[in-house]
Amino acid sequence: MKEKFKLTALERNWILYDIGNSAFTLLVSTLIPIYFNSLAGSAGVNEDMYLSYWGYAGSISTILVAFIAPICGTLSDRKFKKPIFLLTVLLGCIACAALGITTHWLWFLGIFVLAKVGFHSSLVFYDSMLPEITTDKRMDNVSSMGYAFGYIGSVVPFVICLVLVLFCDSFGLTMGSAMVLAFLVTAAWWIIFTLPLLRSYKQTAYVDGQGAPLLDSFKQLARTFKEAKAEKHVFMYLIAFFFFINGVYTIIDMATAYGSALGLDTTGLLLALLLTQIVAFPCAIIFGRLSAKYDTGLLIKICIVCYTCITAFGMFLVTLWQFWMLATLVGMFQGGIQALSRSYLGKIIKPERSGEFYGLMDICGKGASFLGTTLVAFVSQITAGIEVSIFGIALQNENLAVGSLIILFCIGFAIFCKADAMNKTRVKA
């Protein structure tokens, strides 16, 4: 009889942080862009430009993280992982809570950028803890359960926020005051579920160093790129990850903004994205279990192909029921591709250099997702007012913008196949 998979206390506390930060992720993909659209609309901003400004804000935040992430990564490998992790969490939580203090759309975007920087920077440290808190054999399962419980756990604060916003009149609240409470609930949830990890985690893998840590982090980063030839399988994987995960994160970040720009019912959009979280919970766990039977690289390839098809479907999206279908399909593969990508890297690197490489991973993924958001924003802007008919379906500029993401998945798939083949050859040798 097969032994039941049981989490250790440290693995469980690590997973709890996924539950905490996912509340912010869900808010970003649902209520925040809708609230931004209302602020921009009240200020007289052209509605055709909502998606563009939102995309550019996402791009700015990711460019900043792309600069910060490798520095954070190399610093974390010098035994500074926990304290700097705490600082990034506090930045994200404080900025999240502060989103409700301004009603000006431009200031709102500025605070939002700070919240995103704190959030993504914290993930560099969080992800790099994975090789320390579990074993190679358990890594796929633990990573998948992190995303799975993150999805289902984020539903609790989101439902609270959704009730506050949709029924604000019943509580004697204005829409603005309801959003203030929603931001506070999300920030509190985030920090509360961070505390168990902060109490229990102790850094065990690190690189000894002397001198100025910040200066040394730049030197270490330079050495890392010089060693790219020796770690070619890792760098090839990171390049592939750059392309395919860009498409994934762009879809996550801009889903609500996309649906809202198409004029779809706001409540329907929010409930559809809630469905995404619910569907993602069991599917992420299933992918973790499948990794014990099937090759992780093969499962990632399947996820990339499915995401390419999902994006093609999203290009022709014009009705709410299609958005619901899209939300369901995304939920089926979202957790799998994120969790397996995270654990795949953990298996092909040395634990004492995990911060360094997960910092680079954040550049290639969350930190460099400016490519996807900028691409969508740019295509949306240059095709504003243009309508194209394909297969008898009239496509607006927003549809064309989303369709442009297909190329990212195709390039990512081709490079990942090469990287996976290189890694398998290395293991055999």
C-alpha positions in Angstrom: 0.0 0.0 0.0 1.4 3.4 -1.0 2.3 5.6 1.9 0.2 8.8 2.2 2.1 12.0 1.5 2.4 13.9 4.8 3.8 17.4 5.2 6.4 18.3 7.8 5.9 21.3 10.1 8.4 23.4 8.1 6.9 22.4 4.8 3.4 23.4 6.1 4.6 26.8 7.3 6.3 27.4 4.0 3.0 26.6 2.2 1.2 29.0 4.5 3.0 31.9 2.9 1.5 31.0 -0.5 -1.9 31.2 1.2 -1.0 34.6 2.5 0.4 36.3 -0.6 -2.1 34.7 -3.0 -4.8 37.0 -1.5 -2.9 40.0 -3.0 -2.4 38.2 -6.3 -6.2 37.5 -6.6 -7.0 41.1 -5.7 -4.6 42.3 -8.4 -6.3 40.2 -11.0 -9.9 41.1 -10.0 -10.9 44.1 -8.0 -7.9 46.4 -8.3 -8.0 46.8 -12.1 -11.8 47.4 -11.9 -11.3 50.0 -9.2 -8.5 51.6 -11.2 -10.8 51.8 -14.3 -13.4 53.6 -12.2 -10.8 56.1 -10.9 -9.5 56.7 -14.4 -13.0 57.0 -15.8 -14.0 59.6 -13.1 -10.9 61.6 -14.0 -12.0 61.7 -17.7 -9.4 59.3 -19.0 -10.4 57.8 -22.3 -11.7 54.2 -21.7 -9.7 52.9 -24.7 -6.6 53.8 -22.7 -7.5 51.9 -19.5 -5.8 48.7 -20.5 -2.7 50.5 -21.8 -2.1 52.5 -18.6 -2.7 49.4 -16.5 -0.3 47.4 -18.7 2.4 50.1 -18.5 2.1 50.2 -14.7 2.6 46.4 -14.6 5.6 46.8 -16.9 7.3 49.4 -14.7 6.9 47.3 -11.6 8.4 44.3 -13.3 11.3 46.2 -14.7 12.1 47.4 -11.1 11.9 43.9 -9.8 14.1 42.7 -12.7 16.8 45.0 -11.3 16.2 44.2 -7.6 15.7 40.4 -7.8 19.2 39.2 -8.6 20.6 41.5 -5.9 18.1 40.1 -3.4 19.0 36.6 -4.5 22.7 36.9 -4.0 22.2 38.7 -0.7 19.9 35.8 0.5 22.7 33.3 -0.2 24.9 35.3 2.3 22.7 34.4 5.3 20.5 37.5 5.0 17.5 35.6 3.6 15.0 35.9 6.5 15.5 39.6 7.5 15.4 40.9 3.9 12.4 38.6 3.2 10.6 40.3 6.1 11.4 43.8 4.7 10.0 42.9 1.3 6.8 41.5 2.9 6.3 44.6 4.9 6.8 46.8 1.8 4.1 44.8 0.0 1.7 44.8 2.9 2.0 48.5 3.7 1.7 49.5 0.1 -1.4 47.2 -0.3 -3.1 48.8 2.7 -2.2 52.3 1.4 -3.9 51.7 -2.0 -7.1 53.0 -0.5 -5.7 56.4 0.6 -5.8 58.1 -2.8 -8.6 58.6 -5.3 -6.3 60.0 -8.1 -5.7 57.3 -10.7 -2.0 58.2 -11.3 -1.1 58.1 -7.6 -3.0 54.9 -7.3 -0.8 53.4 -10.0 2.3 54.6 -8.2 1.4 52.9 -4.9 0.4 49.8 -6.9 3.9 49.6 -8.4 5.4 49.7 -4.9 3.1 46.9 -3.7 4.0 44.7 -6.7 7.7 45.3 -6.1 7.4 44.2 -2.5 5.3 41.2 -3.5 7.6 39.9 -6.3 10.8 40.6 -4.3 9.5 38.6 -1.4 9.0 35.6 -3.7 12.7 35.5 -4.6 13.5 34.7 -1.0 10.4 32.5 -0.6 11.1 30.4 -3.7 14.8 30.0 -2.7 13.7 28.4 0.6 12.2 25.4 -1.3 15.4 23.4 -1.6 16.1 23.9 2.1 12.7 23.1 3.5 12.2 19.8 1.7 14.0 17.1 -0.4 14.4 16.7 -4.1 12.0 13.8 -4.1 9.3 15.8 -2.3 9.9 19.1 -4.1 7.3 18.8 -6.9 4.6 17.8 -4.4 5.4 20.5 -1.9 5.7 23.2 -4.6 2.4 22.1 -6.1 0.6 22.0 -2.7 1.9 25.6 -2.1 0.2 26.9 -5.2 -2.9 24.7 -4.6 -3.6 25.9 -1.0 -2.6 29.4 -2.1 -5.4 29.3 -4.6 -8.1 28.0 -2.3 -6.8 30.0 0.7 -7.0 33.3 -1.2 -10.7 32.6 -1.8 -11.5 33.4 1.9 -10.3 37.1 2.0 -11.4 37.6 -1.6 -15.0 36.6 -0.8 -14.9 39.0 2.2 -13.7 41.8 -0.1 -16.2 40.9 -2.8 -19.1 41.0 -0.3 -17.9 44.4 1.0 -17.7 45.9 -2.5 -20.8 44.4 -4.1 -23.0 45.0 -1.0 -21.4 48.2 0.3 -24.8 50.0 0.4 -26.2 47.4 2.7 -23.3 48.0 5.1 -23.7 51.8 4.9 -20.5 52.1 3.0 -19.5 54.0 -0.1 -17.6 52.2 -2.9 -14.4 54.0 -1.9 -14.6 53.1 1.8 -15.5 49.4 0.9 -12.3 49.3 -1.2 -10.3 50.7 1.7 -11.5 47.9 3.9 -10.8 45.4 1.1 -7.1 46.5 0.9 -6.8 46.3 4.7 -8.2 42.8 4.8 -5.9 41.6 2.1 -2.8 43.2 3.8 -3.7 41.7 7.2 -4.3 38.2 5.7 -0.9 38.4 3.9 1.1 39.3 7.0 -0.7 36.9 9.4 0.1 33.9 7.2 3.7 35.0 6.9 4.3 34.8 10.7 4.6 30.9 11.0 7.3 30.8 8.3 9.2 33.7 9.9 9.1 31.8 13.3 10.2 28.4 12.0 12.5 28.9 9.1 16.3 28.9 9.7 18.7 29.3 6.8 20.9 26.2 6.4 22.4 26.6 2.9 24.4 29.7 2.3 27.7 31.0 0.9 30.3 32.4 3.3 31.5 35.8 2.4 33.4 38.8 3.8 33.2 42.5 3.0 30.3 44.6 1.9 27.3 42.3 1.2 25.7 44.6 -1.3 29.0 45.1 -3.3 29.6 41.3 -3.1 26.2 40.6 -4.5 27.1 42.5 -7.7 30.4 40.6 -7.9 28.6 37.3 -7.4 26.0 38.2 -10.0 28.9 39.0 -12.5 30.5 35.6 -11.7 27.2 33.8 -12.2 26.9 35.2 -15.8 30.6 34.3 -16.4 29.8 30.7 -15.3 26.9 30.5 -17.8 28.8 28.1 -20.0 29.3 25.6 -17.1 25.6 26.0 -16.1 24.3 26.1 -19.6 21.4 23.7 -18.9 20.2 26.1 -16.1 20.5 29.3 -18.2 18.8 27.7 -21.2 15.9 26.7 -18.9 15.7 30.3 -17.6 15.5 31.7 -21.1 12.6 29.3 -21.9 10.9 30.1 -18.6 11.2 33.8 -19.6 9.0 33.4 -22.6 6.3 30.9 -21.5 5.8 32.2 -18.0 5.6 35.8 -19.4 2.4 34.7 -21.2 1.0 33.0 -18.1 1.6 36.0 -15.8 0.3 38.4 -18.3 -3.0 36.5 -18.6 -3.3 36.4 -14.8 -2.5 40.1 -14.3 -4.7 41.4 -17.1 -7.7 39.0 -17.2 -10.1 41.4 -15.4 -8.8 44.4 -17.2 -9.3 42.6 -20.5 -12.8 41.5 -19.7 -13.7 45.0 -18.4 -12.3 46.6 -21.6 -14.5 44.3 -23.7 -17.5 45.7 -21.7 -18.4 42.4 -19.9 -20.4 42.4 -16.7 -18.1 43.2 -13.8 -19.8 40.8 -11.3 -19.7 38.0 -13.8 -15.9 38.6 -14.3 -15.2 38.5 -10.6 -17.2 35.3 -10.1 -15.4 33.7 -13.1 -12.0 34.4 -11.6 -13.2 33.1 -8.3 -14.0 29.9 -10.2 -10.4 29.9 -11.5 -9.1 29.7 -7.9 -11.4 26.9 -7.0 -10.6 24.8 -10.1 -6.8 25.5 -9.7 -6.8 24.0 -6.2 -7.3 20.3 -7.1 -5.6 20.6 -10.5 -2.3 21.9 -8.9 -2.3 19.0 -6.5 -3.0 16.5 -9.4 0.0 17.9 -11.3 2.1 17.4 -8.2 1.0 13.8 -7.9 1.5 13.2 -11.6 5.1 14.3 -11.3 5.8 11.2 -9.2 4.8 9.1 -12.1 5.6 11.2 -15.2 8.7 13.3 -16.1 8.4 16.9 -14.8 9.7 18.2 -18.1 7.0 16.4 -20.0 4.3 17.8 -17.8 5.6 21.4 -18.3 5.6 20.9 -22.1 1.9 19.8 -21.9 1.0 22.8 -19.8 2.7 25.2 -22.4 0.8 23.6 -25.3 -2.5 23.9 -23.4 -1.8 27.5 -22.5 -1.1 28.3 -26.2 -4.5 26.8 -27.1 -6.1 28.8 -24.2 -4.6 32.0 -25.5 -5.9 31.3 -29.0 -9.4 30.8 -27.5 -9.1 34.0 -25.5 -8.3 35.9 -28.7 -11.9 35.2 -29.9 -13.5 36.0 -26.6 -16.5 38.3 -26.9 -19.1 37.0 -24.4 -19.3 36.4 -20.7 -19.8 32.6 -21.0 -16.6 32.4 -23.1 -14.8 34.3 -20.3 -16.1 31.7 -17.8 -14.8 28.9 -20.1 -11.5 30.7 -20.3 -11.3 31.0 -16.5 -11.9 27.3 -16.1 -9.3 26.3 -18.6 -6.7 28.7 -17.0 -7.4 27.2 -13.6 -6.7 23.7 -14.8 -3.2 24.5 -15.9 -2.1 27.6 -14.0 -1.0 25.9 -10.8 0.6 23.0 -12.6 2.9 25.2 -14.8 3.8 27.5 -11.9 4.5 24.8 -9.4 6.4 22.5 -11.7 8.5 25.3 -13.1 9.6 26.3 -9.6 10.5 22.8 -8.5 12.2 22.0 -11.8 14.7 24.7 -11.2 15.3 23.5 -7.6 16.3 20.1 -8.9 18.9 21.4 -11.4 20.8 23.8 -9.1 22.9 23.6 -6.0 21.0 24.4 -2.7 23.6 26.9 -1.5 23.1 29.0 -4.7 19.3 28.8 -4.6 18.8 32.5 -3.8 21.1 33.5 -6.7 19.3 31.4 -9.3 15.8 32.0 -8.0 16.6 35.7 -8.2 17.5 35.2 -11.8 14.3 33.2 -12.2 12.3 36.1 -10.9 13.9 38.3 -13.6 12.9 35.8 -16.2 9.4 35.3 -14.9 7.6 37.8 -12.6 10.4 40.4 -12.8 10.6 40.4 -16.6 6.9 39.9 -17.4 7.1 43.5 -18.7 7.4 41.8 -22.1 3.9 40.4 -22.0 2.2 43.4 -20.4 4.0 45.8 -22.6 3.2 43.8 -25.7 -0.5 43.7 -24.8 -0.5 47.4 -23.9 1.3 48.4 -27.1 -0.8 46.2 -29.4 -4.0 47.5 -27.7 -2.9 51.1 -28.1 -1.8 50.9 -31.8 -5.0 49.0 -32.8 -7.4 51.3 -30.9 -10.5 51.8 -32.9 -9.6 49.0 -35.4 -11.9 46.1 -35.9 -10.7 42.9 -37.7 -12.9 40.1 -38.9 -11.5 36.5 -38.6 -13.7 33.5 -39.3 -16.6 35.8 -39.3 -15.9 37.0 -35.8 -15.3 40.8 -35.3 -12.2 41.2 -33.1 -11.5 44.5 -31.2 -8.1 45.8 -30.4 -8.2 44.1 -27.0 -8.7 40.7 -28.7 -5.7 41.3 -31.0 -3.6 42.3 -28.0 -4.3 39.1 -26.2 -3.7 37.0 -29.3 -0.2 38.4 -29.6 0.8 36.4 -26.5 0.7 33.1 -28.5 4.2 33.9 -29.9 5.6 33.9 -26.3 4.3 30.4 -25.6 5.6 29.1 -29.0 9.1 30.4 -28.4 9.1 29.2 -24.8 8.1 25.7 -25.8 10.9 25.4 -28.4 13.6 26.6 -26.1 12.4 24.5 -23.1 12.5 21.3 -25.3 16.2 22.1 -25.9 16.9 22.9 -22.2 15.1 19.7 -21.0 17.1 17.6 -23.5 20.4 19.2 -22.3 19.5 18.5 -18.6 18.6 14.8 -19.4 22.0 14.4 -21.2 23.8 16.0 -18.2 22.1 13.6 -15.7 22.9 10.6 -17.8 26.6 11.7 -18.0 
